[in-house]
Amino acid sequence: MNEDIQDYIKKYCVDIQDYFIDLRKLIIQSVPCEIEEKLWAKLPSFYVGEKFIRIIPFKDHINIEAGAILEHKQQLEQFKITPKGMLQIYLNQEMPDNVLITIFNETLIG
């Protein structure tokens, strides 16, 4: 993991850190190519070329910004999707791994 991202995520509680690490693994698993990890506007971001995913931690949930989220809205009915199209996953919710892998792949590879 990028050192800047490591330092950034350490500011959050262990539960958020664990969610973040799980999401990062799913992003890496979702594509067959190398992913560039960096902070963009102080937000953890994952790039393949110009395409990106952002994971935005909060104290009790994580927002995921990925271009393909709205295409899978029906599969994510139990989660909140913000007006800007970000997926919110709260600590008390189970992560939808299979749907996320598809979303991440479609976002980064297209």
TILUM-17207 format. One record per atom (N, C-alpha, C, O, CB): x, z, y; atom name. Coordinates in pm, whole numbers, always signed. Each point is the difference from the previous one (the first is absolute). Glycine has a CB too. Layout:
<atoms>
+--------+--------+--------+------+
|   east |     up |  north | atom |
+--------+--------+--------+------+
|      X |      Z |      Y |   CA |
...
+--------+--------+--------+------+
</atoms>
This chain:
<atoms>
+--------+--------+--------+------+
|   east |     up |  north | atom |
+--------+--------+--------+------+
|    +85 |     +0 |   -118 |    N |
|    -85 |     +0 |   +118 |   CA |
|    +89 |     +0 |   +124 |    C |
|   +103 |    +68 |     +5 |    O |
|   -289 |    +55 |   -129 |   CB |
|   +147 |   -199 |   +223 |    N |
|    +67 |     -6 |   +128 |   CA |
|    +15 |   +142 |    +58 |    C |
|    -95 |    +79 |     -4 |    O |
|     +2 |   -313 |    +45 |   CB |
|   +211 |   +266 |    +12 |    N |
|    +28 |   +135 |    +50 |   CA |
|    -92 |    +37 |   +118 |    C |
|    -44 |   +115 |    +10 |    O |
|   +282 |   -141 |    -84 |   CB |
|   -267 |    -69 |   +162 |    N |
|    -90 |    +27 |   +112 |   CA |
|   -140 |    +38 |    -50 |    C |
|    -63 |    +91 |    +52 |    O |
|   +194 |   -252 |    +91 |   CB |
|   -177 |    +89 |   -246 |    N |
|   -132 |    +30 |    -57 |   CA |
|     +2 |   +136 |    -69 |    C |
|    -95 |    +76 |    +10 |    O |
|    +50 |   -323 |    -41 |   CB |
|   +154 |   +277 |    -40 |    N |
|    +12 |   +131 |    -65 |   CA |
|    -11 |   +112 |   +104 |    C |
|    -74 |    +96 |    -20 |    O |
|   +219 |   -197 |   -160 |   CB |
|    -71 |    +88 |   +288 |    N |
|     -3 |   +102 |   +106 |   CA |
|   -140 |    +12 |    +60 |    C |
|    -46 |   +110 |    +29 |    O |
|   +289 |   -155 |    +22 |   CB |
|   -308 |    -68 |    -33 |    N |
|   -134 |     -2 |    +58 |   CA |
|   -100 |    +73 |    -90 |    C |
|    -77 |    +84 |    +47 |    O |
|   +131 |   -301 |    +67 |   CB |
|    -54 |   +185 |   -241 |    N |
|   -101 |    +54 |    -91 |   CA |
|    +21 |   +150 |    -29 |    C |
|    -94 |    +69 |    -38 |    O |
|    +74 |   -298 |    -65 |   CB |
|   +142 |   +277 |   +121 |    N |
|    +29 |   +142 |    -23 |   CA |
|    -73 |    +92 |    +97 |    C |
|     -8 |   +120 |    -22 |    O |
|   +229 |   -187 |    -65 |   CB |
|   -275 |    +12 |   +195 |    N |
|    -73 |    +78 |   +100 |   CA |
|   -137 |    +44 |    -53 |    C |
|    -63 |    +88 |    +59 |    O |
|   +183 |   -212 |   +122 |   CB |
|   -166 |    +63 |   -289 |    N |
|   -135 |    +24 |    -51 |   CA |
|     +2 |    +94 |   -120 |    C |
|   +104 |    +23 |    -61 |    O |
|   -172 |   -249 |   +143 |   CB |
|    -49 |   +280 |   -114 |    N |
|    -12 |    +91 |   -114 |   CA |
|    +36 |    -72 |   -130 |    C |
|     +1 |   -122 |     -7 |    O |
|   -181 |   +253 |   +129 |   CB |
|   +208 |    -52 |   -223 |    N |
|    +43 |    -54 |   -130 |   CA |
|   -106 |    -94 |    -59 |    C |
|    +35 |   -102 |    -59 |    O |
|   +101 |   +310 |    +20 |   CB |
|   -262 |   -175 |    +54 |    N |
|   -107 |    -85 |    -55 |   CA |
|     +3 |   -139 |    +65 |    C |
|    -15 |   -100 |    -70 |    O |
|   -126 |   +305 |    +26 |   CB |
|   +158 |   -211 |   +175 |    N |
|     +7 |   -129 |    +69 |   CA |
|   +128 |    -73 |    -43 |    C |
|     -3 |   -121 |    -22 |    O |
|   -128 |   +213 |   +220 |   CB |
|   +241 |    -20 |   -211 |    N |
|   +124 |    -62 |    -47 |   CA |
|    -19 |    -62 |   -138 |    C |
|    +46 |   -112 |    -25 |    O |
|    +87 |   +277 |   +160 |   CB |
|   -200 |    -93 |   -224 |    N |
|    -24 |    -51 |   -136 |   CA |
|    -88 |   -125 |     +5 |    C |
|    +29 |    -98 |    -69 |    O |
|     -8 |   +332 |    -23 |   CB |
|   -127 |   -232 |   +171 |    N |
|    -87 |   -119 |    +15 |   CA |
|    +81 |   -117 |    +51 |    C |
|    -12 |   -113 |    -48 |    O |
|   -187 |   +260 |    +92 |   CB |
|   +283 |   -120 |    +56 |    N |
|    +83 |   -105 |    +58 |   CA |
|    +93 |    -60 |   -105 |    C |
|    +11 |   -123 |    -10 |    O |
|    -23 |   +238 |   +233 |   CB |
|    +77 |    -31 |   -300 |    N |
|    +93 |    -48 |   -105 |   CA |
|    -75 |    -82 |   -103 |    C |
|    +50 |   -104 |    -45 |    O |
|    +96 |   +305 |    +79 |   CB |
|   -266 |   -157 |    -73 |    N |
|    -81 |    -76 |    -95 |   CA |
|    -38 |   -137 |    +57 |    C |
|     +7 |   -101 |    -71 |    O |
|    -96 |   +317 |    -23 |   CB |
|    +50 |   -220 |   +220 |    N |
|    -36 |   -127 |    +63 |   CA |
|   +121 |    -92 |    +10 |    C |
|    -10 |   -121 |    -24 |    O |
|   -169 |   +238 |   +154 |   CB |
|   +292 |    -61 |    -96 |    N |
|   +124 |    -80 |     +8 |   CA |
|    +31 |    -64 |   -136 |    C |
|    +36 |   -117 |     -6 |    O |
|    +52 |   +270 |   +188 |   CB |
|   -102 |    -75 |   -289 |    N |
|    +24 |    -55 |   -135 |   CA |
|    -96 |   -114 |    -31 |    C |
|    +40 |   -102 |    -57 |    O |
|    +41 |   +327 |    -19 |   CB |
|   -208 |   -208 |   +113 |    N |
|    -99 |   -106 |    -23 |   CA |
|    +35 |   -127 |    +78 |    C |
|    -15 |   -111 |    -52 |    O |
|   -160 |   +286 |    +13 |   CB |
|   +222 |   -159 |   +161 |    N |
|    +39 |   -116 |    +81 |   CA |
|   +115 |    -73 |    -69 |    C |
|     -3 |   -122 |    -13 |    O |
|    -70 |   +239 |   +226 |   CB |
|   +173 |    -44 |   -257 |    N |
|   +117 |    -61 |    -66 |   CA |
|    -42 |    -68 |   -130 |    C |
|    +48 |   -109 |    -31 |    O |
|   +102 |   +284 |   +133 |   CB |
|   -239 |   -111 |   -178 |    N |
|    -48 |    -57 |   -127 |   CA |
|    -82 |   -127 |    +21 |    C |
|     -7 |    -85 |    -88 |    O |
|     +5 |   +314 |     -8 |   CB |
|    -60 |   -241 |   +212 |    N |
|    -98 |   -107 |    +22 |   CA |
|    +61 |   -138 |    +20 |    C |
|    -70 |   -100 |    -10 |    O |
|    -75 |   +272 |   +108 |   CB |
|   +273 |   -179 |    -70 |    N |
|    +63 |   -130 |    +27 |   CA |
|   +128 |    -17 |    -80 |    C |
|    +69 |    +98 |    -29 |    O |
|   -168 |    -96 |   +260 |   CB |
|   +132 |   -126 |   -269 |    N |
|   +119 |    -24 |    -79 |   CA |
|   +128 |    -14 |    +85 |    C |
|   +109 |    -17 |    -55 |    O |
|   -256 |    -93 |   -112 |   CB |
|   +133 |   +119 |   +299 |    N |
|   +116 |    -20 |    +87 |   CA |
|    +40 |   +132 |    +68 |    C |
|    -69 |   +101 |    -12 |    O |
|     +0 |   -340 |    +50 |   CB |
|   +180 |   +234 |    +32 |    N |
|    +47 |   +118 |    +70 |   CA |
|    -81 |    +24 |   +126 |    C |
|    -41 |    -95 |    +68 |    O |
|   +271 |    +58 |   -160 |   CB |
|   -253 |   +163 |   +123 |    N |
|    -77 |    +40 |   +116 |   CA |
|    +94 |    +65 |   +101 |    C |
|    +83 |    +82 |    -37 |    O |
|   -293 |    -51 |   -103 |   CB |
|   +195 |    -68 |   +265 |    N |
|    +76 |    +64 |   +107 |   CA |
|    -82 |   +117 |    +53 |    C |
|   -116 |    -17 |    +39 |    O |
|   +233 |   -202 |    +23 |   CB |
|    -56 |   +337 |    -61 |    N |
|    -67 |   +121 |    +48 |   CA |
|    +61 |    +38 |   +134 |    C |
|   +122 |     +8 |    +13 |    O |
|   -172 |    +70 |   -249 |   CB |
|    -35 |    -53 |   +334 |    N |
|    +51 |    +45 |   +130 |   CA |
|   -113 |    +64 |    +80 |    C |
|   -118 |    -18 |    -30 |    O |
|   +293 |   -164 |    +29 |   CB |
|   -135 |   +256 |   +103 |    N |
|    -98 |    +55 |    +93 |   CA |
|    -30 |   -107 |   +104 |    C |
|    +91 |    -57 |    +60 |    O |
|     -9 |   +296 |    -98 |   CB |
|   -210 |   -264 |    +61 |    N |
|    -44 |    -91 |   +105 |   CA |
|    -89 |    +84 |    +90 |    C |
|   -100 |    +56 |    -46 |    O |
|   +113 |   -267 |   -101 |   CB |
|    +22 |   +221 |   +273 |    N |
|    -73 |    +86 |    +94 |   CA |
|    -17 |   +141 |    -58 |    C |
|   -105 |    +62 |    +13 |    O |
|    -17 |   -265 |    +79 |   CB |
|   +227 |   +251 |   -156 |    N |
|     +6 |   +132 |    -63 |   CA |
|    -93 |    +15 |   -119 |    C |
|    -33 |   +112 |    -39 |    O |
|    +93 |    -21 |   +260 |   CB |
|   -104 |   -203 |   -280 |    N |
|    -89 |     +4 |   -117 |   CA |
|    +70 |    -63 |   -120 |    C |
|    +59 |   -107 |    +12 |    O |
|   -262 |    +96 |   +137 |   CB |
|   +198 |    +77 |   -265 |    N |
|    +60 |    -57 |   -121 |   CA |
|    -64 |   -135 |    -34 |    C |
|   -121 |    -10 |    -17 |    O |
|   +171 |   +242 |    -68 |   CB |
|    +34 |   -334 |    +75 |    N |
|    -48 |   -137 |    -21 |   CA |
|    +80 |    -66 |   -111 |    C |
|   +118 |    +27 |    -19 |    O |
|   -189 |    -43 |   +259 |   CB |
|     +3 |    -72 |   -312 |    N |
|    +58 |    -68 |   -116 |   CA |
|    -22 |   -149 |    +19 |    C |
|   -114 |    -45 |    +14 |    O |
|    +73 |   +245 |   -169 |   CB |
|   +149 |   -277 |   +155 |    N |
|     -6 |   -143 |    +33 |   CA |
|    +48 |    -89 |   -113 |    C |
|    +93 |    +33 |    -74 |    O |
|    -59 |    +29 |   +311 |   CB |
|   -100 |   -176 |   -248 |    N |
|    +50 |   -116 |    -73 |   CA |
|    -13 |   -113 |   +102 |    C |
|   -110 |    -49 |    +27 |    O |
|    +41 |   +132 |   -267 |   CB |
|   +182 |   -125 |   +294 |    N |
|     -2 |    -97 |   +109 |   CA |
|    -72 |    +59 |   +119 |    C |
|    +34 |   +109 |    +46 |    O |
|    -30 |   -300 |   -209 |   CB |
|   -103 |   +120 |   +215 |    N |
|    -78 |    +46 |   +115 |   CA |
|   -123 |    +82 |    -41 |    C |
|    -65 |    +61 |    +85 |    O |
|   +144 |   -261 |    +39 |   CB |
|   -112 |   +202 |   -252 |    N |
|   -118 |    +72 |    -49 |   CA |
|    +36 |   +147 |    -20 |    C |
|   +113 |    +32 |    -39 |    O |
|   -203 |   -241 |    -74 |   CB |
|     -6 |   +298 |   +139 |    N |
|    +33 |   +143 |     -4 |   CA |
|   -117 |    +86 |    -46 |    C |
|   -116 |    -40 |     +0 |    O |
|   +279 |     +0 |   +183 |   CB |
|   -124 |   +161 |   -223 |    N |
|    -93 |   +109 |    -30 |   CA |
|    +53 |   +121 |    +76 |    C |
|   +121 |    +24 |     +3 |    O |
|   -187 |   -116 |   -236 |   CB |
|    -24 |   +167 |   +293 |    N |
|    +40 |   +124 |    +66 |   CA |
|    -73 |   +116 |    -64 |    C |
|   -118 |    -10 |    -33 |    O |
|   +162 |   -112 |   +249 |   CB |
|    +28 |   +232 |   -234 |    N |
|    -58 |   +123 |    -50 |   CA |
|    +11 |   +102 |   +112 |    C |
|   +109 |    +32 |    +46 |    O |
|    -48 |    -83 |   -291 |   CB |
|   -175 |   +101 |   +290 |    N |
|     -4 |    +88 |   +116 |   CA |
|    -51 |   +137 |    -44 |    C |
|   -120 |    +18 |    -21 |    O |
|    +82 |   -215 |   +178 |   CB |
|   +128 |   +294 |   -171 |    N |
|    -41 |   +132 |    -46 |   CA |
|    -63 |    +84 |   +110 |    C |
|    +36 |    -10 |   +118 |    O |
|   +146 |     +0 |   -285 |   CB |
|   -278 |    +94 |   +127 |    N |
|    -62 |   +100 |    +86 |   CA |
|     +5 |   +132 |    -77 |    C |
|    +54 |     +4 |   -110 |    O |
|   -208 |   -176 |   +227 |   CB |
|    +99 |   +279 |    -61 |    N |
|    +14 |   +128 |    -68 |   CA |
|    -83 |    +11 |   -128 |    C |
|    +37 |    +73 |    -91 |    O |
|     +8 |    +27 |   +312 |   CB |
|   -159 |   -173 |   -229 |    N |
|    -85 |    +13 |   -118 |   CA |
|    -35 |   -134 |    -66 |    C |
|    -78 |     -4 |    -96 |    O |
|    -13 |   +210 |   +198 |   CB |
|   +148 |   -315 |    -51 |    N |
|    -26 |   -131 |    -58 |   CA |
|   +111 |    -98 |    +38 |    C |
|    +87 |    +30 |    +81 |    O |
|   -335 |    +13 |    -74 |   CB |
|   +241 |   -159 |    -68 |    N |
|    +94 |   -108 |    +31 |   CA |
|    -83 |   -125 |    +30 |    C |
|    -95 |    -31 |    -72 |    O |
|   +280 |   +130 |    -77 |   CB |
|   -148 |   -168 |   +255 |    N |
|    -59 |   -131 |    +29 |   CA |
|    +93 |   -107 |    -52 |    C |
|   +122 |    +11 |     +9 |    O |
|   -242 |    +78 |   +196 |   CB |
|    +62 |   -193 |   -261 |    N |
|    +77 |   -114 |    -49 |   CA |
|    -44 |   -123 |    +79 |    C |
|   -119 |    -34 |     +3 |    O |
|   +144 |   +136 |   -236 |   CB |
|    +71 |   -167 |   +295 |    N |
|    -27 |   -126 |    +70 |   CA |
|    +56 |   -112 |    -86 |    C |
|   +121 |    -11 |    -19 |    O |
|   -114 |   +122 |   +249 |   CB |
|    -96 |   -194 |   -282 |    N |
|    +39 |   -114 |    -84 |   CA |
|   -105 |   -109 |    +20 |    C |
|   -120 |    +26 |     -2 |    O |
|   +236 |   +125 |   -170 |   CB |
|    -70 |   -271 |   +192 |    N |
|    -87 |   -111 |    +33 |   CA |
|   -113 |    -27 |    -98 |    C |
|   -105 |    -50 |    +40 |    O |
|   +298 |    -44 |    +72 |   CB |
|   -175 |   +125 |   -240 |    N |
|   -100 |    -35 |   -102 |   CA |
|   -103 |   +111 |    -26 |    C |
|    -82 |    -15 |    -91 |    O |
|   +255 |   -128 |    -12 |   CB |
|   -171 |   +249 |   +178 |    N |
|    -93 |   +112 |    -26 |   CA |
|   -146 |    -44 |     +8 |    C |
|    -79 |    +29 |    -90 |    O |
|   +250 |   +130 |   +181 |   CB |
|   -207 |   -228 |    +15 |    N |
|   -142 |    -37 |    +19 |   CA |
|    -51 |    -94 |   -108 |    C |
|   -120 |     -2 |    -28 |    O |
|   +153 |    +31 |   +272 |   CB |
|    +55 |   -106 |   -306 |    N |
|    -40 |    -88 |   -110 |   CA |
|    -42 |    +78 |   -123 |    C |
|    -65 |    -54 |    -90 |    O |
|   +221 |   -120 |   +178 |   CB |
|   -119 |   +302 |    -94 |    N |
|    -30 |    +84 |   -117 |   CA |
|    -90 |   +118 |    +39 |    C |
|     -2 |   +103 |    -67 |    O |
|   +223 |   -168 |    -35 |   CB |
|   -294 |    +49 |   +209 |    N |
|    -84 |   +106 |    +53 |   CA |
|    -99 |    +55 |   -104 |    C |
|    -22 |   +121 |     -6 |    O |
|    +44 |   -226 |   +231 |   CB |
|    -79 |    +18 |   -306 |    N |
|    -97 |    +45 |   -102 |   CA |
|    +63 |    +92 |   -103 |    C |
|    -65 |    +91 |    -50 |    O |
|    -61 |   -304 |    +83 |   CB |
|   +253 |   +189 |    -66 |    N |
|    +70 |    +83 |    -98 |   CA |
|    +45 |   +133 |    +61 |    C |
|    +48 |    +88 |    -72 |    O |
|    +27 |   -296 |    -45 |   CB |
|    -89 |   +222 |   +248 |    N |
|    +47 |   +119 |    +70 |   CA |
|   -114 |    +75 |    +67 |    C |
|    +20 |    +69 |   +100 |    O |
|   +198 |   -183 |    -62 |   CB |
|   -338 |   +102 |    -92 |    N |
|   -119 |    +59 |    +62 |   CA |
|     +8 |   +151 |    +17 |    C |
|    -60 |    +54 |    +92 |    O |
|    -69 |   -238 |   -191 |   CB |
|   +204 |   +253 |    +12 |    N |
|     +9 |   +146 |     +9 |   CA |
|   +100 |    +47 |   +105 |    C |
|    +18 |   +120 |    +20 |    O |
|    -80 |   -110 |   -260 |   CB |
|   +127 |   -105 |   +308 |    N |
|    +99 |    +31 |   +103 |   CA |
|    -48 |    -47 |   +136 |    C |
|    -83 |    -91 |    +10 |    O |
|   +266 |    +75 |   -180 |   CB |
|   -130 |    +77 |   +274 |    N |
|    -31 |    -44 |   +136 |   CA |
|    +96 |   -113 |    +38 |    C |
|   +120 |     +7 |    -26 |    O |
|   -205 |   +224 |    +89 |   CB |
|    +30 |   -334 |     -2 |    N |
|    +81 |   -106 |    +58 |   CA |
|    -25 |     +7 |   +151 |    C |
|   -114 |     -9 |    +44 |    O |
|   +103 |   -142 |   -256 |   CB |
|   +118 |   +166 |   +289 |    N |
|    -11 |    +17 |   +144 |   CA |
|    -47 |   -130 |    +66 |    C |
|     +6 |   -106 |    -62 |    O |
|   +176 |   +281 |    +56 |   CB |
|   -228 |   -167 |   +130 |    N |
|    -40 |   -122 |    +73 |   CA |
|   +113 |   -104 |    +10 |    C |
|    -27 |   -119 |    +13 |    O |
|   -133 |   +260 |   +116 |   CB |
|   +284 |    -95 |   -137 |    N |
|   +114 |    -93 |     +5 |   CA |
|    +37 |    -52 |   -139 |    C |
|    +99 |    -72 |    -15 |    O |
|    -15 |   +193 |   +217 |   CB |
|   -162 |    -85 |   -304 |    N |
|    +23 |    -52 |   -134 |   CA |
|   +103 |    +77 |    -81 |    C |
|    +52 |    -52 |    -99 |    O |
|   -114 |   -165 |   +188 |   CB |
|    +91 |   +339 |    -49 |    N |
|    +95 |    +83 |    -76 |   CA |
|    -76 |    +84 |   -102 |    C |
|   -110 |    +48 |    +26 |    O |
|   +269 |    -40 |   +170 |   CB |
|    -99 |     +8 |   -311 |    N |
|    -57 |    +81 |   -107 |   CA |
|    +46 |   +144 |    +18 |    C |
|   +119 |    +25 |    +18 |    O |
|   -125 |   -222 |   -175 |   CB |
|    -88 |   +292 |   +154 |    N |
|    +34 |   +142 |     +7 |   CA |
|    -16 |    +62 |   -137 |    C |
|   -105 |    -11 |    -64 |    O |
|    +32 |    +22 |   +306 |   CB |
|   +180 |    +55 |   -287 |    N |
|     -6 |    +73 |   -127 |   CA |
|    +30 |   +146 |    +32 |    C |
|   +108 |    +33 |    +48 |    O |
|    -38 |   -237 |   -186 |   CB |
|   -166 |   +291 |   +109 |    N |
|    +17 |   +143 |    +23 |   CA |
|    +65 |    +66 |   -120 |    C |
|     -5 |    -53 |   -112 |    O |
|   -196 |    +53 |   +262 |   CB |
|   +262 |   +114 |   -127 |    N |
|    +72 |    +71 |   -106 |   CA |
|    -88 |    +36 |   -119 |    C |
|    +49 |    +11 |   -112 |    O |
|   +101 |    +79 |   +287 |   CB |
|   -279 |    -72 |   -153 |    N |
|    -89 |    +37 |   -111 |   CA |
|    -56 |   -122 |    -73 |    C |
|    -85 |    +14 |    -88 |    O |
|    +26 |   +193 |   +214 |   CB |
|   +105 |   -327 |    -91 |    N |
|    -48 |   -122 |    -65 |   CA |
|   +108 |    -55 |    -95 |    C |
|   +119 |     +7 |    +28 |    O |
|   -266 |    -58 |   +172 |   CB |
|   +100 |     -3 |   -310 |    N |
|    +92 |    -63 |    -94 |   CA |
|    +38 |   -139 |    +52 |    C |
|    -85 |    -77 |    +45 |    O |
|    -17 |   +206 |   -240 |   CB |
|   +229 |   -158 |   +188 |    N |
|    +48 |   -127 |    +50 |   CA |
|    -44 |   -115 |    -92 |    C |
|    +17 |    +10 |   -122 |    O |
|   +181 |   +107 |   +227 |   CB |
|   -255 |   -224 |    -49 |    N |
|    -45 |   -114 |    -82 |   CA |
|   +116 |    -95 |    -30 |    C |
|     +9 |   -109 |    +56 |    O |
|   -239 |   +128 |    +47 |   CB |
|   +319 |    +24 |   -192 |    N |
|   +126 |    -71 |    -26 |   CA |
|    -17 |   -150 |    -26 |    C |
|    +67 |    -81 |    +64 |    O |
|    +18 |   +292 |   -156 |   CB |
|   -174 |   -247 |     +0 |    N |
|    -13 |   -142 |    -37 |   CA |
|    -45 |    -87 |   +116 |    C |
|    +52 |   -110 |    +20 |    O |
|   -104 |   +182 |   -251 |   CB |
|    -43 |    -23 |   +308 |    N |
|    -48 |    -76 |   +117 |   CA |
|   +112 |     -9 |   +104 |    C |
|    +19 |   -105 |    +61 |    O |
|   -257 |   +181 |   -104 |   CB |
|   +310 |    +33 |    +63 |    N |
|   +108 |     -1 |    +98 |   CA |
|   +111 |    -97 |    -38 |    C |
|    +53 |    -70 |    +86 |    O |
|   -106 |   +307 |    -31 |   CB |
|    +89 |   -242 |   -182 |    N |
|   +104 |    -95 |    -43 |   CA |
|    -44 |   -143 |    +33 |    C |
|    +80 |    -80 |    +48 |    O |
|     -8 |   +237 |   -234 |   CB |
|   -197 |   -188 |   +160 |    N |
|    -53 |   -134 |    +33 |   CA |
|     +4 |    -24 |   +150 |    C |
|    +44 |   -107 |    +45 |    O |
|   -193 |   +115 |   -247 |   CB |
|   +104 |    +89 |   +280 |    N |
|     +1 |    -12 |   +147 |   CA |
|   +142 |    -19 |    +51 |    C |
|    +26 |    -85 |    +84 |    O |
|   -232 |   +228 |    -69 |   CB |
|   +298 |    -63 |    -66 |    N |
|   +139 |    -10 |    +46 |   CA |
|    +60 |   -135 |    -36 |    C |
|    +70 |    -61 |    +82 |    O |
|    -46 |   +309 |   -107 |   CB |
|    -51 |   -297 |    -94 |    N |
|    +51 |   -129 |    -42 |   CA |
|    -56 |   -112 |    +88 |    C |
|    +74 |    -86 |    +49 |    O |
|    -52 |   +172 |   -284 |   CB |
|   -153 |    -85 |   +255 |    N |
|    -63 |   -103 |    +82 |   CA |
|    +47 |     +6 |   +145 |    C |
|    +12 |   -103 |    +65 |    O |
|   -210 |   +109 |   -217 |   CB |
|   +224 |   +113 |   +202 |    N |
|    +46 |    +17 |   +138 |   CA |
|   +142 |    -53 |    +16 |    C |
|    +29 |    -73 |    +95 |    O |
|   -176 |   +273 |    -69 |   CB |
|   +235 |   -165 |   -119 |    N |
|   +142 |    -35 |    +15 |   CA |
|    +39 |   -137 |    -52 |    C |
|    +92 |    -63 |    +52 |    O |
|    -48 |   +301 |    -69 |   CB |
|   -116 |   -285 |    -86 |    N |
|    +34 |   -128 |    -61 |   CA |
|   -101 |   -107 |    +41 |    C |
|    +35 |   -116 |    +24 |    O |
|    +71 |   +236 |   -219 |   CB |
|   -231 |    -78 |   +201 |    N |
|   -107 |    -90 |    +43 |   CA |
|    -45 |    -85 |   -109 |    C |
|    -90 |    -82 |    +20 |    O |
|   +178 |    +83 |   +201 |   CB |
+--------+--------+--------+------+
</atoms>
